[in-house]
Amino acid sequence: MKTINCCLIGTGRAGMIHARNYNGRIRGAKLLAMCDANPEALTAASEEVNAEYLYSDYKDAIKNEQIDAVIIVAPTKFHKEIAIAAANAHKHVFCEKPLAKNEEEAQEIIDACAKNNVKLQVGFMRRFDASFQEAKSIVDSGAIGEVTLIKSLTHGPSEPKKWMFDIRNSSGPIGEVNSHDFDSLRWMAGSEIKSIYAIGNNFRSPEVKEEYPDYYDTVAMVIEFEDGKLGMIDGAQYVQYGYDARMEILGTKGSILVGDQGKCSVTVANSDQQISKPAMPSWRYLFHDAYIREDQAFIDSITNDETPLVTGHDGLMAIKAVRCGLKSLLENRVVKVE
Ligand SMILES: NC(=O)c1ccc[n+]([C@@H]2O[C@H](COP(=O)([O-])OP(=O)(O)OC[C@H]3O[C@@H](n4cnc5c(N)ncnc54)[C@H](O)[C@@H]3O)[C@@H](O)[C@H]2O)c1
């Protein structure tokens, strides 16, 4: 079986998760090259993982004919140009979420990959998490009857960076954390989102209210699917207590809970007769194995010539849902997802 030679483009926070995976954890793949526009980031990455070729410009990287696939983990504003150039150079494309800045760009990436007959997988790693996959197979088995309502939440611990306060750039929590929930809801529902109503408020950063009156750190969304199923998503940033991603699926004959707030199954009881457990610190920790399985699935889809589990269409629909969610929040009305 041919080894799939990969080039990681972007060696930052999320990039290094993939670098460590492709550096020996993924069957049938090799981390042949890495590329980062920042020489310091590239040097630090090359000190941690082995890659034969190092590039500061992705245009040079994709000229390397030994490279079969690119893993794009550069900032989102560069995804379109890198993905299209890679597809046109006949490289398979894995692209972190969000696939692009907007739906038009996402469609251009999808078209370029289709035209060049290369795979395109988008980085919604929750679909590869063992608990989410178990829930999906229980849903598909009919064990909880017909799905009626799906609830999903993501809360992030970190203080927002300054640029995030301008929600026309960041989309706020709807874009920063809830794009994963939109994808999970669509996946579990097996139906497209028909409408969204979102309300939000800024509870944790009152000092920016004057400069950024639209900024919100907490959002609640009510969703209707095309086939009539119902959905609810909540999102929050700067919650501080930890990273929290959970889902509840209600059916006509039962319900499924996915996830909890604990880092591991440890509960501490003390002499004050209090019980505590460590909270989940980060998405890197919670989805550690899901990222490995996601990368393995990408390589398997190339090796076996199969459609990736998370497609360009899924990436596009999440971008659309984020746009409509934000529009609903800003205009305070139900928005139909065309
Ligand atoms: N799946 C997830 O849960 C998840 C989590 C975090 C980030 N992401 C996504 O991953 C992407 C990167 O995010 P991050 O947090 O790792 O960012 P980051 O800023 O930590 O890293 C980005 C890296 O890309 C490099 N870079 C910038 N421009 C480049 C270019 N033109 N060519 C090559 N390298 C370039 C930067 O120097 C930096 O090292 C974003 O699209 C983000 O949304 C996804």
Ligand as a Chemical Component Dictionary entry (heavy atoms), coordinates in Angstrom:
data_LIG
# 
_chem_comp.id                   LIG 
_chem_comp.type                 NON-POLYMER 
_chem_comp.pdbx_formal_charge   0 
_chem_comp.three_letter_code    LIG 
# 
loop_
_chem_comp_atom.comp_id 
_chem_comp_atom.atom_id 
_chem_comp_atom.alt_atom_id 
_chem_comp_atom.type_symbol 
_chem_comp_atom.charge 
_chem_comp_atom.model_Cartn_x 
_chem_comp_atom.model_Cartn_y 
_chem_comp_atom.model_Cartn_z 
_chem_comp_atom.pdbx_ordinal 
LIG N1  N1  N 0  -10.994 21.876 14.925 1  
LIG C1  C1  C 0  -10.865 22.714 15.919 2  
LIG O1  O1  O 0  -11.478 22.543 16.951 3  
LIG C2  C2  C 0  -9.943  23.897 15.803 4  
LIG C3  C3  C 0  -9.313  24.366 16.949 5  
LIG C4  C4  C 0  -8.454  25.452 16.828 6  
LIG C5  C5  C 0  -8.251  26.053 15.601 7  
LIG N2  N2  N 1  -8.900  25.573 14.498 8  
LIG C6  C6  C 0  -8.688  26.211 13.184 9  
LIG O2  O2  O 0  -7.346  26.003 12.777 10 
LIG C7  C7  C 0  -6.868  27.146 12.058 11 
LIG C8  C8  C 0  -5.601  27.665 12.744 12 
LIG O3  O3  O 0  -5.922  28.059 14.052 13 
LIG P1  P1  P 0  -4.817  28.096 15.229 14 
LIG O4  O4  O 0  -5.550  28.362 16.461 15 
LIG O5  O5  O -1 -3.928  26.910 15.146 16 
LIG O6  O6  O 0  -4.005  29.408 14.795 17 
LIG P2  P2  P 0  -2.510  29.815 15.187 18 
LIG O7  O7  O 0  -2.440  31.281 15.013 19 
LIG O8  O8  O 0  -2.122  29.207 16.492 20 
LIG O9  O9  O 0  -1.621  29.114 14.054 21 
LIG C9  C9  C 0  -1.658  29.473 12.714 22 
LIG C10 C10 C 0  -0.269  29.240 12.116 23 
LIG O10 O10 O 0  -0.357  29.477 10.705 24 
LIG C11 C11 C 0  0.796   30.235 10.323 25 
LIG N3  N3  N 0  0.490   30.959 9.083  26 
LIG C12 C12 C 0  -0.103  32.172 8.951  27 
LIG N4  N4  N 0  -0.253  32.464 7.648  28 
LIG C13 C13 C 0  0.250   31.413 6.950  29 
LIG C14 C14 C 0  0.390   31.132 5.563  30 
LIG N5  N5  N 0  -0.052  31.985 4.637  31 
LIG N6  N6  N 0  0.965   29.977 5.205  32 
LIG C15 C15 C 0  1.413   29.104 6.144  33 
LIG N7  N7  N 0  1.312   29.321 7.463  34 
LIG C16 C16 C 0  0.728   30.461 7.856  35 
LIG C17 C17 C 0  1.084   31.141 11.513 36 
LIG O11 O11 O 0  2.426   31.607 11.484 37 
LIG C18 C18 C 0  0.780   30.199 12.687 38 
LIG O12 O12 O 0  1.936   29.477 13.079 39 
LIG C19 C19 C 0  -8.025  28.152 12.035 40 
LIG O13 O13 O 0  -8.727  28.008 10.832 41 
LIG C20 C20 C 0  -8.875  27.715 13.215 42 
LIG O14 O14 O 0  -10.230 28.073 13.085 43 
LIG C21 C21 C 0  -9.723  24.513 14.581 44 
# 
loop_
_chem_comp_bond.comp_id 
_chem_comp_bond.atom_id_1 
_chem_comp_bond.atom_id_2 
_chem_comp_bond.value_order 
_chem_comp_bond.pdbx_ordinal 
LIG N1  C1  SING 1  
LIG C1  O1  DOUB 2  
LIG C1  C2  SING 3  
LIG C2  C3  SING 4  
LIG C2  C21 DOUB 5  
LIG C3  C4  DOUB 6  
LIG C4  C5  SING 7  
LIG C5  N2  DOUB 8  
LIG N2  C6  SING 9  
LIG N2  C21 SING 10 
LIG C6  O2  SING 11 
LIG C6  C20 SING 12 
LIG O2  C7  SING 13 
LIG C7  C8  SING 14 
LIG C7  C19 SING 15 
LIG C8  O3  SING 16 
LIG O3  P1  SING 17 
LIG P1  O4  DOUB 18 
LIG P1  O5  SING 19 
LIG P1  O6  SING 20 
LIG O6  P2  SING 21 
LIG P2  O7  DOUB 22 
LIG P2  O8  SING 23 
LIG P2  O9  SING 24 
LIG O9  C9  SING 25 
LIG C9  C10 SING 26 
LIG C10 O10 SING 27 
LIG C10 C18 SING 28 
LIG O10 C11 SING 29 
LIG C11 N3  SING 30 
LIG C11 C17 SING 31 
LIG N3  C12 SING 32 
LIG N3  C16 SING 33 
LIG C12 N4  DOUB 34 
LIG N4  C13 SING 35 
LIG C13 C14 SING 36 
LIG C13 C16 DOUB 37 
LIG C14 N5  SING 38 
LIG C14 N6  DOUB 39 
LIG N6  C15 SING 40 
LIG C15 N7  DOUB 41 
LIG N7  C16 SING 42 
LIG C17 O11 SING 43 
LIG C17 C18 SING 44 
LIG C18 O12 SING 45 
LIG C19 O13 SING 46 
LIG C19 C20 SING 47 
LIG C20 O14 SING 48 
# 
